[in-house]
Amino acid sequence: MKYASIMGRVSSIAIMCGASIGWMGVAHAQSAPQDGGEIVVTAQKREQNIQDVALSVTALGGPALQSMGRQDVTALAGQVPSLQVNQYSPTITVFNIRGVSQNDFADSQEAPIAFYNDEVYIGALGAISGQTFDLDRIEVLRGPQGTLFGRNATGGLVQIVTAKPTKTLQGFATVTVGSYGQVATEAAISGPLSDHIRARLSGTSNFHGGYIKNDIGPSRGGTRFYGGRLQVEADVGSTGKLLVKLEGLRNDHERSSGSYSHVSAGANADGLGFKLAPDQNFWGTCPGCDASGYKDADGNPFTGSYDLDPRFDRKYWSASARYEQDLGGVQFVSVTNYQDLRKHYAEDSDMSPLPVAIYTTGQKLYQVSQELRLSGDSGKFNWVVGGYGLKIKTHNMYRLDLSKSLGVTEDYGGTQNTESLAVFGQAEYYLIDQISVVLGARYSWDWKRYDFFQVESYPDGTSSSVFHFNPTTNPDLAKEKFGNYSFKAQVNFHPSEDALVYMGVNRGTKSGGFGVQAFRPTDPSTLTFGEEELTNYEAGFKFTMLDRKVNLNGSLFYYDYANYQAFSLVGLSQFITNRPANVTGAELELQVRPVSGLYLSGFLTVLDTRVKGITLPAGRVTDRVMPQAPRLSLGGLVHYEFPVGPGSLSFQTDWKYDSSQYFSTFNAPVDFEPSRVVGNARIAFTTNDKHWEIAGFVNNITDKWYRVYNLDLGSSFGESQSTYATPRWFGGSVKYSF
């Protein structure tokens, strides 16, 4: 009865129209989707045609990613239904799916939208950017994925699948040049080392100057990035396979740090920031100025005056081993991984020529994980069971230097240890040929320890006493154990070979943890937050029609959120509180291949979100909409390819509309982002032998100014930190494949 009533609520929302991203490449070398070929994904820990997967999933293949050009990871939001991407400069990347996210910028946090690289969970938000090179595909799973993927996949996950070693010699090399002096490369070579051993070596780099002009110093927004990956795959006996992978990423003293635009802001009666009018002297400093007496006169987000020249440095490497063995009707898989992340970040927080505030962070993290799985498939019955273990140790240091404005410097941080164990299983049984039942469950245990300190220093060399928060000083707070369950119960109906209808309940969880505060907490319990639980009631369909020329997929869903982890910034301190929330929504995806060479797609998402009982800075309690959750999103793509002389010419353009949204749970006026339309285009010539491709592209065709992140500092500095998407970007590339 509860499910029926919830689906009744959901059905009142207008159905959406949409499509899995544009010109998708195909895993395992099937034909491209515009020619009617299938797309194979591993969204349920086994290979399936995407149209046979009874959940909301979008897959982006290698050619689709290539057609996006050398954009940052935020470009994914323009290609996938219900996806937004929050990038706090290159140092932290947070995905938002169907309104579910966690925007705390502390390095120690994990997000409720999990990120995976070849089945390996990437817990550090600072390790995500730069991993999307030499890929087979990207899979975006919407809705809780707690049963099979488990950790922190409360609202879904993003998984990249790298291109693997091949049995024949092959490779490619691409050089891209673009705006602001961009020179980028991507290359790979793959082939056999012996009859039973194969290897693949790939690399990438991206260098360009800053696109934010600094009137008094070097420009901001530049990139100095390179990365590499080595994979070696070996046959073990007649039925075993071992894949060893090493990967490294490096950001080398970039001027990408703190690429913000300054907005003068005041604070309203609720303590929330609002943009000041040019003639408004809110702080008594000057008309349109912030609390320190500065204003950005031209209003151009890509110009500013920054007195500090901060840098961003990052070193990340990962080693993993995947072993699979056919045990005769049963498949065994082991995935082992180690990660190490070192990074340093600094920013001119006041975004002005005045020495008001400097914010720096440093992180040293390592992560070890192990997953073991057994699975089987007899046609009528398929199943998977497994266990998972994880350990993360992260040491984080923060400094907020206010010595030249408020006469104080805040140093804080410490070490957080996380250990986790989980057991899981899922099975699908066909009652008859057309109807199957899916049941799955997972139980997870998390143990977390926090050793946090905070101290104030003054220009005369003195300092306050050190505040400590650890298992000794706060044994009931700084050492936590969490245990919770996820489950899935679903019915799938196949009325025909080309039709799938499903309905089910799915529950995901994310453990609690610890926050970070720049100033000494008056109540140590505010450093902690509890675990969240999301129960999803969803019904959907997938239809393939008209001689397999049309794919139409849709879903209706209702999220019942218990203890949603709501992030807020009060003054200069970060808080996470648990509040009830709900999301009602619908999605529809469409792919059409009307004639040879022409591929059309579109998507549309409708969301109605609510977080209940939010306490605003001035004390008023009210309901708010979730951050980065536009009520309406829709997008479309056209790809047309036709023969020209010794090759073929292709043209592609994609566009996306997002209605208005907020960047914070408080829904501050300064965090309000108006609706927008953003488009990209690409033209490419490919020779008939597929060896050469020459392409030109323009991203953000209309040079739309829009934000991807914002911090309300209206009540503290009288300003807002706005991060804008990159401006219009022209470029061209040459690719050689063999």
Buried (B, 14 or more C-beta within 10 A) or exposed (E): EEBEEBBEBBEEBEEBBBBBBBBBBBBEEBEBBBBBBBBBBBBBBBEBBBBBBBBBBBBBBBBBBBBBBBBBBBBBBBBBBBBBBBBBBBBBBBBBBBBBBBBBBBBBBBBBBBBBBBBBBBBBBBBBBBBBBBBBBBBBBBBBBBBBBBBBBBBBBBBBBBBBBBEEEBBBBBBBBBBBEBEBBBBBBBBBEEEEEBBBBBBBBBBBBBBBBBEEBEBBBBBBBBBBBBBBBBBEEEEBBBBBBEBBBBBBEBBBBBBBBBBBBBBBEBBBBBBBEEEBEBBEBEEBBBBBBBBBEEEEBBBBBBBBEBBBBBBBBBBBBBBBBEEEEEBBBBBBBBBBBBBBBBBBBBBBBBBBBBBBBBBBBBBBBBBBBBBBBEEEEBBBBBBBEBBBBBBBBBBBBBBEBEEBBBBBBBBBBBBBBBBBBBBBBBEEEEBBBBBBBBBBBBBBBBBBBBBBBEEEEEEEEEBBBBBEEBEEBBBBEBEBBBBBBBBBBBEEEBBBBBBBBBBBBBBBBBBBBBBBBEEBEBBBBBBBBBBBBBBBBBBBEEEBBBBBBBBBBBBBBBBBBBBBBBBBBBBBBBBBBBBBBBBBBBBBBEEEBBBBBBBBBBBBBBBBBBBBBEEEEEEBBBBBBBBBBBBBBBBBBEEEEEBBBBEBBBBBBBBEBBBBBBBBBBBBBEBBBBBBBBBBBBBEEEEBBBBBBBBBBEEBBBBBBBBBBBBBBBBBBBBBBBBBBBBBBEBEBE
